[in-house]
Amino acid sequence: MPKMKTKKSASKRFRFTATGKVKRSQAFKSHILTKKATKRKRSLRSPALAHQTDVAHVRAMLPYGAR
């Protein structure tokens, strides 16, 4: 059986925690930053966890990511 391929776009967007949860980066941080408050931009720096309903899709795209 051939090896499964990793979706490279997903591997750049998602990481797994040690307990198997899916980390993602926050959206709305790339441009049009002048109208956003400093506190809001600072909170967008920290990673967030992917929602539980999306975890199965991420795991399918990253077959070798989480062990």
Phi and psi in degrees as a GROMACS rama.xvg file:
@    title "Ramachandran Plot"
@    xaxis  label "Phi"
@    yaxis  label "Psi"
@TYPE xy
-72.1669  160.676  PRO-2
-69.4302  148.888  LYS-3
-81.6076  144.976  MET-4
-92.3112  143.047  LYS-5
-85.6336  136.595  THR-6
-73.3054  111.385  LYS-7
-66.357  -31.5177  LYS-8
-66.1336  -36.4933  SER-9
-71.9724  -34.2219  ALA-10
-68.2806  -24.4275  SER-11
-83.2679  -18.6595  LYS-12
-101.555  -25.5534  ARG-13
-124.7  146.292  PHE-14
-132.55  159.119  ARG-15
-107.419  141.203  PHE-16
-81.0283  173.855  THR-17
-65.6951  -27.8085  ALA-18
-89.9537  0.760745  THR-19
96.9898  3.82079  GLY-20
-77.4458  162.74  LYS-21
-105.536  121.29  VAL-22
-92.8205  146.384  LYS-23
-140.766  161.577  ARG-24
-91.1737  158.525  SER-25
-77.866  147.799  GLN-26
-88.8547  175.829  ALA-27
67.0977  35.0459  PHE-28
-122.62  3.96426  LYS-29
-92.2205  -36.5159  SER-30
-153.737  175.817  HIS-31
54.7682  54.7952  ILE-32
-93.1705  -11.1831  LEU-33
-70.622  -30.7686  THR-34
-85.7385  -8.0362  LYS-35
-90.8716  143.624  LYS-36
-70.4862  153.553  ALA-37
-61.7928  -39.7937  THR-38
-63.9422  -38.8741  LYS-39
-67.4092  -42.4112  ARG-40
-65.8974  -36.4652  LYS-41
-66.8237  -39.0142  ARG-42
-72.0958  -23.2925  SER-43
-74.8599  -13.9983  LEU-44
-68.4399  -35.9541  ARG-45
-74.9193  143.249  SER-46
-71.0004  158.073  PRO-47
-123.853  167.572  ALA-48
-93.8252  141.855  LEU-49
-68.6972  149.07  ALA-50
-67.0293  149.877  HIS-51
-60.6448  -30.1257  GLN-52
-73.7723  -17.0597  THR-53
-98.1993  -9.14886  ASP-54
-64.2561  -39.3256  VAL-55
-63.9883  -36.4086  ALA-56
-67.7166  -40.1221  HIS-57
-66.9025  -41.7663  VAL-58
-63.788  -33.9647  ARG-59
-68.369  -33.3681  ALA-60
-78.0763  -24.3889  MET-61
-119.772  76.8541  LEU-62
-67.6177  -24.6878  PRO-63
-109.786  9.62701  TYR-64
-75.6561  -52.452  GLY-65
-105.458  126.9  ALA-66
